[in-house]
Amino acid sequence: MAKSVFYSFHYDRDVHRVQLVRNINSIDGAPSLNGQEWESVRRQNQETVQKWIDSQMNYKKAVIVLIGQETSTRPWVLYEIQRAWSMKKPLLGVRIHGLASMSDGPDRLGGDPFAAANISNIPIFDPTVKSWDGTIDTKATYAALKTRLPNWAEMGRVKASW
């Protein structure tokens, strides 16, 4: 499936974690978007933002939702999920709360964004590794993600034809 993917995520909270995912370089994700560019896009009206998302997603083979603590509550993430589903793009989720961001360590587990978008049976993969004391080992989590992401990217679910 997915050597070229669209990454869906909550920009404000998870951009540093997403950069770690992109640095794995095993999958061609959407081009890097800096904060200034995203702020410029999201300040536009809803139709313009939707067109921008659609154009970014159009030629990608799959959509991977990078799931952090607040991802399931973000309106644009939900739009991206529903858009991918309607376009019959393979869709899957990868939990990234176990990666360290630049400003702090790991985050708390977030909800299921596919359930929030009223889509069921989408696979969600979790590379989170915990140490002997139950705390998240961010380095081991990153190593697990690096090893498993290329295989997971092949396991997206597509909306069935009518």
TIRO-168758 format. One record per residue (C-alpha): x, y, z; residue in one letter; residue number from 1. Coordinates in steps of 0.2 Angstrom, whole numbers, plus 5000, padded with zeros to 4 digits. Example, Ala and Ser with C-alpha at 12.3 -4.5 7.8 and 13.67 -1.06 7.14 Angstrom:
! residues 2
{site {5062,4978,5039},A,1}
{site {5068,4995,5036},S,2}
This chain:
! residues 162
{site {5000,5000,5000},M,1}
{site {5009,5015,5007},A,2}
{site {5025,5021,5001},K,3}
{site {5017,5038,4999},S,4}
{site {5006,5043,5013},V,5}
{site {4996,5058,5020},F,6}
{site {4999,5060,5039},Y,7}
{site {4985,5067,5049},S,8}
{site {4988,5074,5066},F,9}
{site {4985,5088,5079},H,10}
{site {4998,5100,5074},Y,11}
{site {4999,5111,5089},D,12}
{site {5002,5097,5102},R,13}
{site {5011,5084,5091},D,14}
{site {5021,5092,5078},V,15}
{site {5038,5087,5087},H,16}
{site {5032,5069,5088},R,17}
{site {5027,5069,5070},V,18}
{site {5044,5075,5065},Q,19}
{site {5051,5060,5073},L,20}
{site {5040,5049,5063},V,21}
{site {5045,5058,5047},R,22}
{site {5063,5056,5052},N,23}
{site {5061,5037,5050},I,24}
{site {5062,5040,5032},N,25}
{site {5054,5023,5028},S,26}
{site {5039,5031,5020},I,27}
{site {5036,5046,5010},D,28}
{site {5024,5057,5020},G,29}
{site {5016,5073,5016},A,30}
{site {5029,5087,5014},P,31}
{site {5035,5095,5030},S,32}
{site {5024,5109,5035},L,33}
{site {5031,5122,5047},N,34}
{site {5020,5132,5060},G,35}
{site {5020,5148,5049},Q,36}
{site {5013,5139,5034},E,37}
{site {5000,5129,5044},W,38}
{site {4994,5145,5053},E,39}
{site {4993,5154,5036},S,40}
{site {4982,5139,5029},V,41}
{site {4971,5137,5044},R,42}
{site {4967,5156,5045},R,43}
{site {4958,5154,5029},Q,44}
{site {4940,5150,5027},N,45}
{site {4934,5132,5029},Q,46}
{site {4932,5129,5011},E,47}
{site {4950,5135,5007},T,48}
{site {4957,5123,5021},V,49}
{site {4947,5109,5014},Q,50}
{site {4953,5112,4997},K,51}
{site {4971,5112,5004},W,52}
{site {4969,5096,5013},I,53}
{site {4961,5088,4998},D,54}
{site {4975,5093,4987},S,55}
{site {4988,5087,4999},Q,56}
{site {4979,5070,5001},M,57}
{site {4974,5068,4982},N,58}
{site {4990,5059,4976},Y,59}
{site {4994,5049,4992},K,60}
{site {4992,5031,4992},K,61}
{site {4986,5030,5010},A,62}
{site {4982,5040,5026},V,63}
{site {4990,5037,5042},I,64}
{site {4983,5046,5057},V,65}
{site {4996,5049,5070},L,66}
{site {4987,5048,5086},I,67}
{site {4991,5059,5101},G,68}
{site {4982,5064,5117},Q,69}
{site {4970,5076,5108},E,70}
{site {4969,5070,5090},T,71}
{site {4952,5062,5092},S,72}
{site {4945,5079,5096},T,73}
{site {4952,5089,5082},R,74}
{site {4940,5094,5068},P,75}
{site {4952,5094,5054},W,76}
{site {4958,5077,5059},V,77}
{site {4941,5071,5058},L,78}
{site {4938,5079,5041},Y,79}
{site {4954,5071,5035},E,80}
{site {4948,5054,5041},I,81}
{site {4931,5056,5033},Q,82}
{site {4938,5062,5017},R,83}
{site {4951,5048,5016},A,84}
{site {4937,5036,5019},W,85}
{site {4926,5043,5006},S,86}
{site {4940,5043,4993},M,87}
{site {4943,5024,4998},K,88}
{site {4961,5027,5003},K,89}
{site {4968,5014,5015},P,90}
{site {4967,5021,5032},L,91}
{site {4976,5017,5049},L,92}
{site {4981,5024,5065},G,93}
{site {4998,5024,5074},V,94}
{site {4999,5030,5092},R,95}
{site {5013,5042,5095},I,96}
{site {5010,5047,5113},H,97}
{site {5025,5037,5118},G,98}
{site {5037,5047,5109},L,99}
{site {5045,5062,5117},A,100}
{site {5042,5079,5111},S,101}
{site {5055,5093,5111},M,102}
{site {5047,5102,5126},S,103}
{site {5043,5086,5136},D,104}
{site {5042,5068,5138},G,105}
{site {5029,5056,5133},P,106}
{site {5010,5061,5133},D,107}
{site {4995,5052,5139},R,108}
{site {4985,5040,5128},L,109}
{site {4972,5048,5117},G,110}
{site {4955,5042,5111},G,111}
{site {4951,5033,5095},D,112}
{site {4949,5046,5081},P,113}
{site {4940,5034,5070},F,114}
{site {4926,5031,5082},A,115}
{site {4925,5050,5084},A,116}
{site {4923,5050,5065},A,117}
{site {4910,5036,5065},N,118}
{site {4921,5024,5056},I,119}
{site {4924,5007,5064},S,120}
{site {4937,4993,5062},N,121}
{site {4951,5004,5057},I,122}
{site {4968,4996,5063},P,123}
{site {4977,5006,5077},I,124}
{site {4995,5001,5080},F,125}
{site {5004,5006,5096},D,126}
{site {5023,5005,5097},P,127}
{site {5024,5011,5115},T,128}
{site {5036,5001,5126},V,129}
{site {5036,5002,5144},K,130}
{site {5051,5000,5156},S,131}
{site {5050,4988,5171},W,132}
{site {5042,5002,5182},D,133}
{site {5028,5005,5170},G,134}
{site {5034,5021,5163},T,135}
{site {5036,5024,5144},I,136}
{site {5053,5021,5137},D,137}
{site {5053,5035,5123},T,138}
{site {5069,5028,5115},K,139}
{site {5063,5010,5115},A,140}
{site {5046,5016,5108},T,141}
{site {5055,5026,5094},Y,142}
{site {5065,5010,5090},A,143}
{site {5049,5000,5089},A,144}
{site {5040,5012,5078},L,145}
{site {5055,5013,5066},K,146}
{site {5055,4994,5065},T,147}
{site {5037,4992,5063},R,148}
{site {5030,5007,5053},L,149}
{site {5034,5001,5036},P,150}
{site {5024,4985,5039},N,151}
{site {5010,4994,5047},W,152}
{site {5009,5006,5033},A,153}
{site {5003,4991,5022},E,154}
{site {4989,4986,5033},M,155}
{site {4976,5000,5031},G,156}
{site {4958,4997,5029},R,157}
{site {4948,5004,5014},V,158}
{site {4930,5008,5013},K,159}
{site {4921,4993,5004},A,160}
{site {4912,4997,4988},S,161}
{site {4893,4997,4988},W,162}
